[in-house]
Every structure is written in structure tokens, then in C-alpha cells.
Amino acid sequence: MTRYPEMFRRLNEQAEGAFVPFVMLGDPTPELSEAVIEALIEGGADALELGVPFSDPVADGPTIQRAHIRALRAEAGLRTSLEIVLRVRERHPQLPVGLLVYGNVPFAVGLEEFYRLCAASGVDSVLLPDVPVREGEAFSAAAEAAGVDAVYIAPPSASAETLDGVARRSRGYVYAVSRVGVTGTERASSTVGLAESVARLRADAAAPVMLGFGISTPQQVAEAVAAGADGAISGSAVVRIIESHVPALLGGDASTRQVAQGALCEDLVGFVCAMKAATLRTDS
């Protein structure tokens, strides 16, 4: 059993939804990436969704695409990513940690070996944004054998058949996409139809439902929770904060970089605090 059930149980007792930030492992460097993750946890993140750098991230918008590029330039790949996760896991043994990784990576490694490596590093779940549920049987089987949750995406306005498949296959949580398109803050999320989708997923005994894509403000988090989601995932808004500090983080002397790292962490803690505060269920 992974760490998600206990997290959702605790939050439900506290009448809260979950807030889960996304960042790219290795962005802008592996060392700074760990400082970023610690700031997100300090700010109150209930769980983490961590990206593995990839050369062709088709589901991501320009902000997260640039994060992939920065991490790859810093020579962060799967091995480096899992080493970071393992160190985070050692410091935070109860925190749920999910990976977002494109399907070519487990294909290249071999499914059984890939999920074995994930489990050994303390990964709770793996989301493959370019693998639809109808093509996920082999991934699900390998994940289950390793004790890792396979997470699938419930697209906006999905057919009942697709929602049923996502409900049956997903473990840990279901990633409900709030709108069509790629990741990014350029277009806001939408909760239109979310309540109906959540009801359908839960009718099929789905895992808890998290809303993602375009979540960048506390108001959007509150709307997601009010619409019935168990929480919200925010990626591009977090990555944009990191990106805004990159010139100072990578330039200047050591003193300048130290100051920049402190400013970045302060901004991240403040952002997560505000987003987490919006998860309180007002109807409780």
C-alpha cells in the first residue's frame, strides 16, 4: 500500500482537500532542485508530483517545456531524478511522492526494471501523460507488481467508457484534467462538468480525484474542492516562480546565488501556503 490512502484519510478528517505542487527534477540544477522541493514541503504541500526530464514533452506547455530543457542541460535524467527522490524520501518518510514521466522512458528501461527502480527510490505513483488508459495494461501490471500506483488521466468531457476505464485502472488518485490542451497558466482551469465526472468516477469506485492543468490561484483551488475534487495539482505556476529566479541562481558570484536561492525558497513557501489554505472545505 502506498502513502496516498493515509494522506486522503487524514485530510478528510480535517475537512481539507489536498494541494500537490509539481516541479521538474533537476531544474535548474539537481542541487537547487532539492532546495526547491524542501521549500514546497515547508510551505505545506500534502504530496509532490515530480517530473522526469524528457526531450519531447508533448503534454506540456512552454513553461514546463523550458523546465525540461534546463534540467536536461544540467544533465539530469532518470538516474539523477531517482537519486533526488530517494534523498527526499529519507528525509520525509510519510510524504506521498509521484513521478510524471513520458512513456518512452519506462519503455527504454524495461517496464519491470523501471517500476522496480521507482519503488526502490520511494516513489508512490507514476503518471504517464502520453499513455491513455486503453494502452496502459502492461504499465499497470508492472506497477502493481512493484507496489507502485499507476495513475491515469481523466480527460475533460471524456466519454463514460473512458471514465470507467480510468476509474478501474487508477490507483493512488485520478488526475482529472480541467481543460483541453497542454499544461500551463496561459489558459485557466475550468470546473464545468467536473462534479458530473467526479460522480461517475466514484460510482466506479475510483481513487480520489485531483484536478490539474491551469491551476494557478487559490481561488481555482477552492473552486476545484467545492466542485467535488479531493484536491488540486499546480505545476506551471510553481515552475514560473523557479524560472523567474534562474538568472540570479545561475549567474553572479556565490554570495549572489545564495541570496537568490533564499528569495526563491521564500517565494515558493508563500505560494504553497496560500494555495494550501484554499483547500479548506467551507461546507463542513
C-alpha positions in Angstrom: 0.0 0.0 0.0 1.3 3.5 -0.9 1.1 6.6 1.2 -1.9 8.2 -0.6 -4.8 6.5 1.4 -3.4 7.7 4.7 -3.0 11.2 3.3 -6.5 11.4 2.0 -7.9 9.9 5.2 -6.2 12.5 7.3 -7.2 15.4 5.1 -10.8 14.2 5.0 -10.9 14.1 8.8 -9.6 17.7 8.8 -12.2 18.8 6.1 -9.4 19.7 3.7 -8.5 18.9 0.1 -5.0 18.1 -0.9 -2.7 20.6 -2.5 0.0 19.0 -4.6 2.7 21.1 -6.4 4.6 19.9 -9.4 8.2 20.6 -10.2 10.8 19.2 -12.6 13.5 17.2 -11.0 16.9 18.7 -11.8 15.5 22.2 -12.6 17.5 24.3 -12.8 20.2 22.0 -11.3 19.9 18.8 -9.3 21.2 20.6 -6.2 18.8 23.5 -6.4 16.0 21.1 -7.2 16.3 19.6 -3.8 16.1 23.0 -2.2 13.0 23.7 -4.2 11.4 20.5 -3.0 12.2 21.3 0.6 10.6 24.7 0.2 7.4 23.2 -1.2 7.2 20.8 1.7 7.9 23.6 4.2 5.0 25.6 2.6 2.6 22.8 3.4 2.5 20.6 0.3 0.4 17.4 1.1 2.2 15.4 -1.6 4.6 16.0 -4.5 4.4 15.4 -8.2 7.8 15.4 -9.7 8.7 15.4 -13.4 11.4 13.4 -15.0 13.2 15.4 -17.7 12.4 14.3 -21.3 13.3 15.6 -24.7 9.8 15.7 -26.2 7.2 16.5 -23.6 4.1 16.6 -25.8 1.6 17.2 -23.0 3.4 20.2 -21.6 3.1 23.9 -22.4 6.0 26.2 -22.9 6.7 26.9 -19.2 7.2 23.3 -18.3 8.9 22.5 -21.6 11.6 25.1 -20.6 12.0 23.3 -17.3 12.6 20.0 -19.1 15.3 21.8 -21.2 17.0 23.4 -18.2 17.1 20.0 -16.3 18.5 18.2 -19.4 21.2 20.8 -19.8 22.1 20.2 -16.1 22.5 16.5 -17.1 19.5 15.4 -15.0 17.9 12.2 -16.3 16.1 9.2 -14.8 19.0 8.1 -12.6 19.6 11.6 -11.2 15.9 12.1 -10.7 15.5 8.9 -8.7 18.6 9.7 -6.6 16.9 13.0 -5.7 13.6 11.2 -4.8 15.5 8.8 -2.6 17.1 11.6 -0.6 13.7 13.3 -0.3 12.2 10.0 0.8 14.8 9.6 3.5 14.0 13.0 4.9 10.2 12.7 4.6 9.2 9.0 5.0 5.5 9.6 5.1 5.1 12.1 2.3 3.4 10.7 -0.9 5.6 11.2 -3.9 4.5 10.8 -7.5 6.5 10.8 -10.7 5.3 12.2 -14.0 7.3 10.6 -16.8 6.8 10.1 -20.5 6.2 6.6 -21.8 9.4 6.3 -23.7 11.4 6.3 -20.5 10.0 3.1 -19.0 10.0 1.5 -22.5 13.7 2.2 -22.8 14.5 0.9 -19.3 12.1 -2.0 -19.5 8.8 -1.9 -17.6 9.6 -4.3 -14.8 13.0 -2.7 -14.2 11.6 0.8 -14.4 8.9 0.3 -11.7 11.4 -1.7 -9.6 13.7 1.3 -9.6 10.8 3.6 -8.8 9.8 1.5 -5.8 13.3 1.2 -4.5 13.6 5.0 -4.6 10.4 5.6 -2.6 8.1 6.6 -5.4 4.4 6.0 -4.6 2.9 6.6 -8.1 3.7 7.1 -11.7 1.7 9.1 -14.2 2.4 8.7 -17.9 0.8 11.7 -19.6 1.2 10.3 -23.1 -0.2 6.8 -22.3 -4.0 6.7 -22.4 -5.8 4.2 -20.2 -6.7 2.0 -23.1 -3.0 1.4 -23.7 -2.0 1.1 -20.1 -2.5 -2.6 -19.2 1.2 -3.6 -19.4 2.2 -0.5 -17.4 -0.4 -1.1 -14.7 0.6 -4.7 -14.3 4.3 -3.8 -13.9 3.5 -1.0 -11.5 1.3 -3.3 -9.4 3.9 -6.0 -9.2 6.4 -3.4 -7.9 4.0 -1.9 -5.4 3.7 1.4 -7.3 0.3 3.1 -8.0 -0.5 3.6 -11.7 -2.2 7.0 -12.2 -4.3 7.8 -15.3 -5.8 11.0 -16.7 -9.5 11.6 -16.9 -9.8 14.0 -19.9 -12.3 16.8 -19.9 -15.7 15.8 -21.3 -14.5 12.2 -21.5 -16.9 9.6 -22.6 -18.4 7.3 -20.0 -16.4 4.4 -21.3 -13.1 6.3 -20.9 -14.1 7.5 -17.3 -15.0 3.9 -16.4 -11.6 2.7 -17.7 -9.7 5.4 -15.7 -11.7 4.5 -12.6 -10.8 0.9 -12.9 -7.1 1.3 -13.6 -6.1 4.3 -11.5 -4.5 3.7 -8.1 -3.5 6.4 -5.6 -5.5 9.1 -7.3 -7.1 10.0 -10.6 -5.7 13.0 -12.5 -8.8 14.9 -13.8 -7.7 17.4 -16.4 -9.6 20.7 -16.0 -9.5 21.7 -19.7 -8.3 20.6 -23.1 -4.8 21.4 -24.3 -1.4 21.2 -22.7 -0.2 22.3 -19.3 0.2 26.0 -18.5 -1.2 29.0 -16.8 -1.9 30.7 -20.1 -5.5 29.3 -20.0 -7.3 29.0 -16.7 -8.8 25.7 -15.4 -12.5 25.1 -15.6 -14.7 23.2 -13.2 -17.5 22.9 -15.7 -18.7 19.3 -15.8 -16.2 18.4 -13.0 -18.9 17.4 -10.5 -20.5 15.1 -13.0 -17.1 13.5 -13.9 -16.2 13.0 -10.2 -19.6 11.4 -9.6 -19.1 9.0 -12.5 -15.6 8.1 -11.4 -16.7 7.5 -7.8 -19.6 5.4 -9.0 -16.9 3.0 -10.3 -15.0 3.1 -7.0 -12.2 5.3 -8.4 -9.3 6.5 -6.3 -9.6 10.1 -5.0 -9.8 12.7 -7.8 -7.3 15.5 -8.2 -7.8 18.4 -10.6 -4.9 19.7 -12.7 -3.9 21.8 -15.7 -4.3 25.6 -15.4 -4.5 25.7 -11.5 -2.5 28.8 -10.6 -4.5 30.7 -7.9 -6.1 30.0 -4.5 -9.5 30.7 -6.0 -9.1 28.0 -8.5 -8.0 25.6 -5.8 -11.1 26.5 -3.8 -13.3 26.0 -6.8 -11.9 22.6 -7.5 -12.6 21.5 -3.9 -16.1 23.0 -4.0 -16.8 21.1 -7.2 -16.1 17.8 -5.5 -12.4 17.2 -6.3 -10.3 15.8 -3.5 -7.6 18.4 -4.2 -5.7 20.2 -6.8 -2.3 20.0 -8.6 -0.4 23.1 -9.7 2.6 22.8 -12.0 3.2 25.7 -14.4 2.6 28.4 -11.7 5.3 26.8 -9.5 7.7 26.4 -12.4 7.3 30.0 -13.4 8.4 31.1 -9.9 11.5 29.0 -10.3 12.1 30.3 -13.8 11.9 33.9 -12.6 14.9 33.3 -10.3 17.0 31.3 -12.7 19.2 34.2 -14.0 20.3 35.1 -10.4 20.5 31.4 -9.4 22.9 30.5 -12.1 24.8 33.8 -12.5 27.0 36.1 -10.4 29.2 35.1 -7.5 28.5 32.6 -4.8 27.0 35.2 -2.5 24.6 36.4 -5.1 23.5 32.9 -5.8 22.9 32.2 -2.1 20.7 35.3 -1.8 18.8 34.2 -4.9 18.2 30.8 -3.5 16.8 32.2 -0.3 14.5 34.5 -2.3 13.3 31.6 -4.4 12.5 29.4 -1.4 10.7 32.3 0.3 8.5 32.8 -2.8 7.8 29.1 -3.1 6.8 28.8 0.6 4.5 31.7 0.3 2.8 30.4 -2.8 2.2 26.9 -1.4 0.9 28.4 1.9 -1.7 30.4 0.0 -2.7 27.5 -2.2 -2.9 25.1 0.7 -5.1 27.5 2.7 -7.7 27.4 -0.1 -8.2 23.7 0.3 -10.3 24.1 3.5 -13.8 22.7 2.8 -16.3 25.5 3.7 -19.3 23.3 3.6 -18.0 21.2 6.6 
